[in-house]
């Protein structure tokens, strides 16, 4: 898979709203990956921009977002996601922020790439309204392949959180039933 852009970016955490410096990789399939260091061993977060990104803003378009210390507001990048959440990033310079914005927007627009190993090249294939791609291998008569784009990590965190919440509620309910026989003695 081809790497479109990589480099150090500040990323604002979702819970405490602190800024963290992460190594970021933007892959041709639309995956924006955040690592602790540039050796890419510890993946912290992965976002599929092809399925979740609505728009990208940079610089003064970012509104009331405050950049990390020693960085001007012109270095900010805000990624708007489909679930009405935002993702705040900050580059090291204004030029770097504009370059990241353009690359993120380009990734969002080009839905799927196919790789041709004989020519060592990638070709963009647009998605239809059902988020599927029809590819005919070769030039002669052949079978059609249907590729459905779905992120395998979508919904994992939500399902895990709901499972933990249900487990805590069940545990609290069971605890109250275990004390009941002592009240009748």
N, C-alpha and C positions, 0 to 999 in steps of 0.2 A: 504494500500500500504506500502511496506517495504522501510525503509530508509537505503541506502547503506553507506553513509558517511555524516558527518556534522561537521562544525567547522568554525572558523573565517578565512577569506581570504581577502587579499587586492585585490581590483578590480580596474583596470584603466578605467576611464570614456571614452566614445568614442569621445566626443566633445572637452572637455578641456584637456584631457589626464592627469587628476589628479588622485591620488590614494585614494580610499575610503575603509574603513574597513567595511566588510559586513559579516553577518552570512550566510553560504552557506549550502544548503541541496541538496544532490544528491539522487534522488529517484530511485527505481528499474525500473520504466518505462522510465528512461533516462532524466527526468526533472532535470535541474540544476537551483535551485531557490536561489535568493539573497534577503535577508531581512535586514532591518535596525538594528534589534537587535535579540537576541537569543530567544525571546518569539514568533517569527514567526507571528506577527500581520500585519506588513506592508511589503507586497511583492514589491520589487523594480524592479526586472527583472526575467524572466523565459526563459530558453533556452532548447529546446528539442534536446538533443544530438543524439538521435537515427536517426533523419532525417537530421540534419544539420552538424554534426561533421565529419571532414575528418581525422584529426590526432591531437595528443597532444604531445607537446615538453616540456621539463623541463630543468632547470639548464643552462648549457652553450650552449645547443641547441637553445636557444631562440634568439640568434643573438644580434641585436642592441637595445633591450628593456632595459631601465634603471629601476631598482627596486626602490621601495619607500625608504625613508631615513632609515638608520640603518638596512637595509636588504641586504645581499649579493646576487649576481646574481644567486647563486646556488638555491635560494628559488623560482625562477620564474617558472611559468607555462604558456604556450601559447597554446590556443585551436584554431585550424584552422577550419574555417567553410566553407560550400559549396559555399556561395556567395562571396568567395575570401576575406572575412574579417577575422580578428583575434580577439581573446579575451584574454586579458592579466590578469593573476592572480599572486599573490605572497603569499606564505605560510609563517609561522613563523619559519620554520626550513627546512633544506635540506631533512631530512627524511620524514617530513610531505608533502613536495612537491612531492617526489617520490611516496608516498602512494596515494596522490590525482591523480597523473598521471596514475598510474596503475588502480585505480578505474574508472577513466574517460574512459580509453581505454577498460576496461572490459565492461562497460556500453554500449559503442559504438558497441562492437562486439556482445553482446547478445541482439537481436532485441526485442523480446516480451516475457513476462512471463505470465503464467496462474496460477491462484491461486486455489488450491484444499482445500476447507474448511473442508473436512472430515479428511484429513491428516495434515492440517495446514502447507502446503508447497507450494513453487513456483517451476514451471518447465519452463525451457527455450524452446521456440518454434521459430525456424528460419523462417524468411520471405522468400518468393520466389521473383522472379524478378519483380513482379507486386506490391510489398509491401503489400501483403495480407497473411493471415494465415488461414489455414483450420483446424478446430478442430472438432473432432467427440466426442460428450459427451458419456461417458460410454464405455463399451466394446462390447456390442451387436449392432445390427443394429440400426442406429439412423440417424438423419438429420445432415447435415453438416452446420456449422456456418461459415460465412465469416466475418472476422474482418479486416477492412481497417484502417491502422494507418495513421492518419492525425492530425496535431497539430491544435487545434481550434484557436490559437492565431497567426498562421502564416499569414502574410500579413496585419494584422490589422494596424500596425504603418505606413506601406507604403500607404495603402488606406486612412488613416486619413491625412497624409501629402499631398497627391495628392488632396484630397478634399479641404484642406485649401488653397493650391496654386491656384486651380481653382476658389475658392470663392474670393480670393484676386484679381485675374485677371479680373473676371467678375465685381467686385465692382469698379475697376479702370476704366474699359470700360464704365460702367453705369454713373460714375461720370462725365466723359467728355461729355456724351450725355445730362446730365442735365443742363450744362452750355451753351449749344448751343443756346437755345431760347433767351438768353440775348444778344448774339452777333448781332442778327438781329434787335434789337430795336433801 
